[in-house]
Amino acid sequence: MSELRWVRTRNPEHIAQDATQLFREHYHYDPAGVWGAPGRVNVIGDHVDYAGGISIPFALEQLTAVAMSPNTSGMFNLVSLAPNGEALTKNINVDSVGPLSPNNWAGYVVGAIWAGTESGVIEKTQGYDIAIVSDVPLGSGLSSSAALECSTAVGAFELANGRPPSHEELSQLVDACVRAENDVVGASTGGLDQRSSLFGQQGKALVIDFRSGKTTLVPFDLASKGLALLIADTNAPHTLNDGQYASRRGLIDAVTAALGGDGETLRDIDEAPTRARQWAEDNGVHGEEAYRRVNHVVEETLRAQQAAALERDDMDTFRRLMQESHESLRDQYEVVTAELESAFQAAGCYGSRMTGGGFGGSVITLVDSDSVTEAAERIAKAACQQGFPSPTFLIARSGEGARRLL
C-alpha cells in the first residue's frame, strides 16, 4: 500500500492569488474581483432534500475561487485549471445558454448566471471573462458543482450591484444555482448543496428543513470533544446526470404527486411507504422498490430530526444514526457502490456513512482525533486489497460560505 494521499487545501488568500494569476495569464489584464464558495459535507440526511426532508450539512474549508470581470463581447469566456494542471477553456455565446446548453462543466458556471438573470436576482450581462481554480475534489460527493455555481453567482451579483447579497437575495441565488444544475446541466439534484455553500458559517452546521424552507445554524465543533470527521474520497467514477439519480427522484416526485395534496411532502402522507407500494403496483411499477425508496426518505428524515435534537455529547447515538443512514442508503435507496461499502466496512467500530448522492464519492467517519491516521490506513488498505482506486483523505472542518476573497 502506498502512502496516504491528502487533499490539497489552500487558504483563502492563496487560492484567490492563484485565481488572479490564472486570469492574468489567460486574459492579460487584472480581474474585477475574486469570489470563493466552499464544498459541503452532509453529516446526515441524504436523498431527502428534494422530498421535503431534513438534512444536516456544513460548508467545508476547501474553496472554489473564480476571478471575474464583465466584458462587452456577448461571450462567456472560461478558463479552469484542472487537477493535473491543464488549462481547460470554453467560449460560450451568452444567448446560447439555456436548458441543457451547455450540459457540461461550463453549464454550472454560465447556468448560474443565466438562471439568476431569468429570475431577476442577477442583472443581464453582455458577457464575462472568468478564471477558475478549486480545492474541492471533483466527483467526490462534496459538491464541487455547487461551489462552482455559488462562487460565480455571488460574483456576478456583486459586480452588478456593488455589494454582497442580502439574506433574501442569497435565498434567490440558491434557487438560481439549483436551476442551473437541474435545467442547464441536467442533474436532478435538490437544494442541499447550494444552501450549504451560500449560508455556511465557520464552526456551524446547518439544520435545513426542506418542507418549511427554514435553515438553522447550530454549533459544530468536534475538535473540542477530541473528535474529527475524516472524509475518504473513494476516487470511484462518480456522476449524477447519468439517469440513476434522476430515476430515484422521479419516483419520489411521482409518489408525492399521486398521494399528497397541494404543497404536501412525503412527511405529510400517513403510511407513505405502504401506500407507495400499492400505488406502484396499480401503475405497473415495482411495488417493493417503491416501498424501499420511500421508506428511506421517511426514516432518513427521522434520523436527521433525532440527530438535530441530540445532546452535544451523545456521540454514541450519533454514530448509530450514521451507521443506520448508510445501511438504508445501501439497502433501500441502493446508491452505495462497492468502493463506498469497502470504506464503510473498513471504518469498523467508528461511526461511518457514505455522504452525498452516492454512485461513487465519499465516506465520512467520526473518529477520535488521535485515531485519524489509523482509520485512514484501514480504509486505504481495504481499497488496495480489493483492487479499488487509492482513496484521498481530508479532515472536514466547517468553513465560511460564499464570499468575496479579493
C-alpha positions as CSV (number, residue, x, y, z in Angstrom):
1,M,0.0,0.0,0.0
2,S,1.3,3.5,-0.9
3,E,1.5,6.5,1.4
4,L,-1.8,8.1,2.3
5,R,-2.9,10.9,0.0
6,W,-4.4,14.1,1.5
7,V,-6.4,16.8,-0.3
8,R,-4.5,20.0,-1.0
9,T,-6.1,22.9,0.8
10,R,-5.0,26.5,0.2
11,N,-6.0,29.3,2.5
12,P,-8.4,31.9,1.0
13,E,-5.7,34.4,0.2
14,H,-3.6,31.8,-1.6
15,I,-6.4,30.4,-3.7
16,A,-7.5,34.0,-4.6
17,Q,-4.0,34.8,-5.7
18,D,-3.8,31.7,-7.8
19,A,-7.2,32.5,-9.5
20,T,-5.9,36.0,-10.2
21,Q,-2.7,34.7,-11.7
22,L,-4.6,32.3,-14.0
23,F,-6.9,35.2,-15.1
24,R,-3.9,37.4,-15.9
25,E,-2.1,34.7,-17.8
26,H,-5.2,33.9,-19.9
27,Y,-6.8,37.3,-20.4
28,H,-3.8,39.7,-20.0
29,Y,-5.5,42.1,-17.6
30,D,-6.5,42.1,-13.9
31,P,-9.9,40.7,-12.8
32,A,-12.5,43.0,-11.2
33,G,-12.5,40.6,-8.2
34,V,-12.2,37.1,-6.9
35,W,-15.1,35.2,-5.2
36,G,-15.0,31.9,-3.4
37,A,-17.5,29.3,-2.4
38,P,-17.0,26.1,-0.4
39,G,-17.8,22.5,-1.0
40,R,-20.0,20.8,1.7
41,V,-20.2,17.6,3.5
42,N,-23.6,16.2,4.6
43,V,-23.4,14.7,8.0
44,I,-26.8,13.1,7.8
45,G,-30.0,13.4,5.7
46,D,-29.2,12.3,2.1
47,H,-31.7,12.0,-0.7
48,V,-34.3,13.9,1.3
49,D,-33.7,17.5,0.1
50,Y,-36.0,17.0,-2.9
51,A,-38.6,15.3,-0.8
52,G,-39.2,17.9,1.9
53,G,-37.0,16.2,4.4
54,I,-34.3,17.4,6.8
55,S,-30.5,17.4,6.3
56,I,-27.6,18.5,8.5
57,P,-24.6,19.6,6.3
58,F,-21.8,22.1,6.8
59,A,-19.7,24.1,4.5
60,L,-16.1,22.9,4.1
61,E,-12.9,25.0,4.3
62,Q,-12.0,23.8,0.8
63,L,-13.0,26.5,-1.8
64,T,-13.6,27.0,-5.5
65,A,-12.4,30.5,-6.5
66,V,-13.5,32.4,-9.6
67,A,-11.7,35.5,-10.8
68,M,-14.2,37.5,-12.9
69,S,-14.6,40.6,-15.0
70,P,-17.6,41.7,-17.2
71,N,-17.0,42.1,-20.9
72,T,-19.0,43.5,-23.8
73,S,-18.3,40.7,-26.3
74,G,-21.5,38.8,-25.9
75,M,-19.4,35.8,-24.7
76,F,-18.8,33.9,-21.5
77,N,-15.1,33.1,-21.7
78,L,-13.9,30.5,-19.2
79,V,-10.6,29.0,-18.2
80,S,-10.4,26.4,-15.5
81,L,-7.2,24.8,-14.0
82,A,-7.7,21.0,-13.9
83,P,-6.2,18.9,-11.1
84,N,-3.4,17.8,-13.5
85,G,-2.5,21.5,-14.2
86,E,-4.1,21.6,-17.6
87,A,-5.9,24.8,-18.5
88,L,-9.4,23.9,-19.8
89,T,-11.2,26.6,-21.9
90,K,-14.7,27.3,-23.0
91,N,-16.1,30.2,-25.0
92,I,-19.9,30.3,-24.9
93,N,-22.3,32.8,-26.6
94,V,-24.4,34.4,-23.9
95,D,-27.6,33.9,-25.9
96,S,-26.9,30.1,-26.3
97,V,-27.2,29.4,-22.6
98,G,-30.5,27.7,-21.6
99,P,-32.0,24.2,-20.8
100,L,-29.3,21.5,-21.5
101,S,-27.0,24.1,-23.0
102,P,-24.2,23.6,-22.2
103,N,-24.7,20.4,-20.3
104,N,-21.1,20.0,-19.3
105,W,-18.9,21.6,-16.6
106,A,-19.3,25.0,-18.1
107,G,-23.0,24.8,-17.5
108,Y,-22.5,25.1,-13.8
109,V,-20.8,28.5,-14.3
110,V,-22.8,30.1,-17.1
111,G,-26.0,28.4,-16.0
112,A,-25.9,30.1,-12.6
113,I,-25.6,33.5,-14.3
114,W,-28.4,32.6,-16.8
115,A,-30.8,31.3,-14.1
116,G,-30.1,34.4,-12.0
117,T,-30.9,36.8,-14.8
118,E,-34.0,34.8,-15.7
119,S,-35.3,35.2,-12.1
120,G,-34.1,38.8,-11.9
121,V,-31.7,38.5,-9.0
122,I,-28.7,39.0,-11.3
123,E,-28.7,41.7,-13.9
124,K,-28.5,40.6,-17.6
125,T,-24.9,40.8,-18.8
126,Q,-23.1,41.1,-22.1
127,G,-20.5,38.6,-21.0
128,Y,-17.9,37.7,-18.5
129,D,-14.2,36.6,-18.5
130,I,-13.8,34.0,-15.8
131,A,-10.9,32.0,-14.4
132,I,-11.5,29.1,-12.0
133,V,-9.3,27.2,-9.5
134,S,-10.5,24.8,-6.9
135,D,-9.5,22.7,-3.9
136,V,-12.9,21.0,-3.7
137,P,-12.3,17.4,-5.0
138,L,-14.1,16.7,-8.3
139,G,-16.7,13.8,-8.3
140,S,-16.3,13.2,-4.6
141,G,-19.8,13.9,-3.4
142,L,-18.6,17.1,-1.7
143,S,-20.5,19.5,-4.0
144,S,-17.7,20.7,-6.3
145,S,-20.5,21.7,-8.7
146,A,-22.4,23.8,-6.1
147,A,-19.1,25.5,-5.2
148,L,-18.7,26.5,-8.8
149,E,-22.2,27.7,-9.2
150,C,-22.3,29.7,-5.9
151,S,-19.0,31.4,-6.3
152,T,-20.0,32.5,-9.8
153,A,-23.5,33.6,-8.8
154,V,-22.2,35.7,-5.8
155,G,-19.5,37.3,-8.0
156,A,-22.0,38.2,-10.8
157,F,-24.4,39.6,-8.2
158,E,-21.7,41.8,-6.6
159,L,-20.3,43.0,-9.9
160,A,-23.8,44.2,-10.9
161,N,-24.8,45.7,-7.5
162,G,-21.6,46.8,-5.9
163,R,-22.5,45.0,-2.6
164,P,-22.9,41.5,-1.2
165,P,-26.3,39.9,-1.4
166,S,-28.8,40.1,1.5
167,H,-30.1,37.1,3.2
168,E,-33.2,37.1,1.0
169,E,-31.1,37.6,-2.1
170,L,-28.9,34.6,-1.1
171,S,-32.0,32.5,-1.0
172,Q,-32.8,33.7,-4.5
173,L,-29.3,32.7,-5.6
174,V,-29.8,29.3,-4.1
175,D,-32.8,28.8,-6.4
176,A,-30.8,30.1,-9.4
177,C,-27.9,27.7,-8.7
178,V,-30.3,24.8,-8.3
179,R,-31.9,25.7,-11.6
180,A,-28.5,25.8,-13.3
181,E,-27.8,22.3,-12.1
182,N,-31.3,20.9,-12.9
183,D,-32.1,22.7,-16.2
184,V,-28.8,23.6,-17.8
185,V,-26.6,20.7,-16.8
186,G,-29.4,18.2,-16.4
187,A,-28.7,16.8,-12.9
188,S,-31.9,16.4,-10.9
189,T,-30.5,17.4,-7.6
190,G,-32.2,19.2,-4.7
191,G,-31.1,22.4,-2.9
192,L,-29.0,21.0,-0.1
193,D,-25.6,21.7,-1.7
194,Q,-26.3,25.3,-2.8
195,R,-27.8,26.3,0.5
196,S,-24.8,24.9,2.4
197,S,-22.4,26.7,0.1
198,L,-24.1,30.0,0.4
199,F,-25.2,30.0,4.0
200,G,-22.4,28.1,5.7
201,Q,-20.5,29.6,8.7
202,Q,-17.3,28.6,10.4
203,G,-17.9,26.5,13.5
204,K,-21.5,25.8,12.5
205,A,-23.6,23.2,10.8
206,L,-26.9,23.9,9.1
207,V,-30.1,22.1,10.0
208,I,-32.1,22.5,6.8
209,D,-35.9,21.7,6.8
210,F,-36.8,21.5,3.1
211,R,-40.5,21.4,3.9
212,S,-40.6,24.7,5.7
213,G,-37.6,26.2,4.0
214,K,-36.1,27.1,7.4
215,T,-32.3,26.9,7.9
216,T,-31.0,26.9,11.5
217,L,-27.3,27.3,12.3
218,V,-26.1,25.1,15.2
219,P,-22.7,24.8,16.8
220,F,-20.5,22.1,15.3
221,D,-17.1,21.8,17.0
222,L,-15.8,18.3,17.0
223,A,-12.3,19.2,18.0
224,S,-13.4,20.4,21.4
225,K,-14.7,16.9,22.0
226,G,-11.4,15.3,20.9
227,L,-13.1,14.1,17.7
228,A,-12.6,14.6,13.9
229,L,-14.7,13.9,10.8
230,L,-12.5,12.1,8.3
231,I,-13.6,12.2,4.7
232,A,-12.4,9.4,2.4
233,D,-12.9,10.2,-1.3
234,T,-13.0,6.7,-2.9
235,N,-12.0,8.2,-6.3
236,A,-14.5,5.9,-7.9
237,P,-16.2,7.2,-11.1
238,H,-19.0,9.5,-9.9
239,T,-21.7,11.3,-11.9
240,L,-25.2,12.4,-11.0
241,N,-26.5,13.1,-14.6
242,D,-26.5,9.5,-15.9
243,G,-30.1,8.8,-15.0
244,Q,-29.7,6.8,-11.8
245,Y,-30.2,9.8,-9.5
246,A,-33.0,11.2,-11.7
247,S,-34.9,7.9,-11.7
248,R,-35.0,7.9,-7.9
249,R,-36.0,11.5,-7.6
250,G,-38.6,10.9,-10.4
251,L,-40.2,8.1,-8.3
252,I,-40.3,10.2,-5.2
253,D,-41.8,13.1,-7.1
254,A,-44.4,10.8,-8.7
255,V,-45.4,9.2,-5.4
256,T,-45.7,12.6,-3.7
257,A,-47.9,14.0,-6.5
258,A,-50.1,10.9,-6.5
259,L,-50.6,10.6,-2.8
260,G,-50.2,14.1,-1.4
261,G,-52.3,17.2,-1.6
262,D,-51.2,20.6,-2.7
263,G,-47.9,21.6,-1.1
264,E,-47.6,18.3,0.8
265,T,-44.4,16.3,1.1
266,L,-43.8,12.7,2.0
267,R,-43.7,13.8,5.6
268,D,-47.3,14.8,5.4
269,I,-48.6,11.5,4.0
270,D,-49.6,8.8,6.5
271,E,-48.2,5.4,5.9
272,A,-46.3,6.7,2.9
273,P,-44.2,3.6,2.2
274,T,-47.1,1.2,2.3
275,R,-49.3,3.4,0.2
276,A,-46.4,4.0,-2.3
277,R,-46.1,0.2,-2.8
278,Q,-49.8,-0.1,-3.6
279,W,-49.7,2.9,-5.9
280,A,-46.7,1.5,-7.7
281,E,-48.4,-1.9,-8.2
282,D,-51.5,-0.2,-9.5
283,N,-49.4,1.7,-12.0
284,G,-47.1,-1.0,-13.3
285,V,-44.1,0.0,-11.2
286,H,-42.2,-2.4,-9.0
287,G,-44.0,-2.2,-5.6
288,E,-41.3,-3.3,-3.3
289,E,-38.8,-0.9,-4.9
290,A,-41.2,2.0,-4.4
291,Y,-41.7,0.9,-0.8
292,R,-37.9,0.8,-0.1
293,R,-37.2,4.2,-1.8
294,V,-40.0,6.0,0.1
295,N,-39.2,4.2,3.4
296,H,-35.6,5.5,3.1
297,V,-36.8,9.1,2.8
298,V,-39.2,8.8,5.7
299,E,-36.7,7.1,8.0
300,E,-33.7,9.3,7.0
301,T,-35.7,12.4,7.8
302,L,-36.5,11.0,11.2
303,R,-32.8,10.2,11.7
304,A,-31.9,13.8,10.9
305,Q,-34.5,15.0,13.3
306,Q,-33.1,12.8,16.0
307,A,-29.6,13.9,15.3
308,A,-30.5,17.6,15.5
309,A,-32.2,17.1,18.9
310,L,-29.3,15.1,20.5
311,E,-27.4,16.5,23.4
312,R,-24.0,17.6,22.1
313,D,-22.0,14.9,24.0
314,D,-24.2,12.0,22.8
315,M,-21.8,10.8,20.2
316,D,-22.6,7.1,20.6
317,T,-26.2,7.7,19.4
318,F,-24.9,10.0,16.6
319,R,-22.6,7.2,15.4
320,R,-25.5,4.7,15.5
321,L,-27.6,7.1,13.4
322,M,-24.7,7.4,10.9
323,Q,-24.5,3.7,10.6
324,E,-28.2,3.3,10.1
325,S,-28.2,6.0,7.4
326,H,-25.5,4.3,5.4
327,E,-27.3,0.9,5.6
328,S,-30.5,2.5,4.4
329,L,-28.8,4.2,1.5
330,R,-27.2,0.9,0.6
331,D,-30.2,-1.5,1.1
332,Q,-33.2,0.7,0.5
333,Y,-32.1,3.5,-1.8
334,E,-29.3,1.4,-3.5
335,V,-26.8,4.2,-4.2
336,V,-23.8,2.7,-2.4
337,T,-21.1,1.3,-4.7
338,A,-18.6,-1.4,-3.8
339,E,-15.9,1.2,-3.2
340,L,-18.1,3.1,-0.7
341,E,-19.1,-0.1,1.1
342,S,-15.4,-1.1,1.3
343,A,-14.6,2.2,3.1
344,F,-17.6,1.9,5.4
345,Q,-16.7,-1.7,6.4
346,A,-13.1,-0.8,6.9
347,A,-14.0,2.0,9.3
348,G,-15.4,-0.7,11.6
349,C,-16.3,0.5,15.1
350,Y,-16.2,4.2,14.1
351,G,-19.4,6.0,13.1
352,S,-19.4,6.0,9.3
353,R,-21.6,6.6,6.3
354,M,-21.5,7.5,2.7
355,T,-22.2,11.2,2.0
356,G,-23.8,13.0,-0.9
357,G,-25.7,11.5,-3.8
358,G,-23.9,8.2,-3.9
359,F,-22.9,6.2,-7.0
360,G,-19.3,6.8,-6.0
361,G,-18.0,9.7,-4.0
362,S,-17.0,9.8,-0.3
363,V,-17.5,8.1,3.0
364,I,-17.3,10.1,6.3
365,T,-16.1,8.6,9.5
366,L,-16.4,10.1,13.0
367,V,-13.1,9.3,14.8
368,D,-11.1,10.2,17.9
369,S,-8.7,13.0,16.9
370,D,-5.7,10.7,17.6
371,S,-7.1,7.9,15.5
372,V,-7.4,9.7,12.2
373,T,-4.3,8.2,10.6
374,E,-5.2,4.7,11.8
375,A,-8.7,5.0,10.3
376,A,-7.4,6.3,7.0
377,E,-4.8,3.5,6.8
378,R,-7.6,0.9,7.4
379,I,-9.7,2.4,4.6
380,A,-6.8,2.7,2.2
381,K,-5.6,-0.9,2.9
382,A,-9.1,-2.3,2.2
383,A,-9.3,-0.4,-1.1
384,C,-5.9,-1.7,-2.1
385,Q,-6.7,-5.3,-1.2
386,Q,-9.9,-5.2,-3.4
387,G,-8.2,-3.5,-6.3
388,F,-10.1,-0.2,-5.9
389,P,-8.6,3.2,-6.6
390,S,-6.5,4.6,-3.8
391,P,-8.7,6.9,-1.6
392,T,-7.9,10.6,-1.0
393,F,-8.4,11.9,2.5
394,L,-9.2,15.2,4.2
395,I,-10.3,16.2,7.7
396,A,-13.6,18.1,7.4
397,R,-13.7,21.4,9.2
398,S,-16.6,23.8,8.9
399,G,-15.8,26.9,6.9
400,E,-17.4,30.2,5.7
401,G,-20.0,30.3,2.9
402,A,-19.6,32.1,-0.5
403,R,-17.9,35.5,-0.3
404,R,-15.6,37.9,-2.0
405,L,-11.9,36.9,-1.5
406,L,-10.1,39.7,-3.3
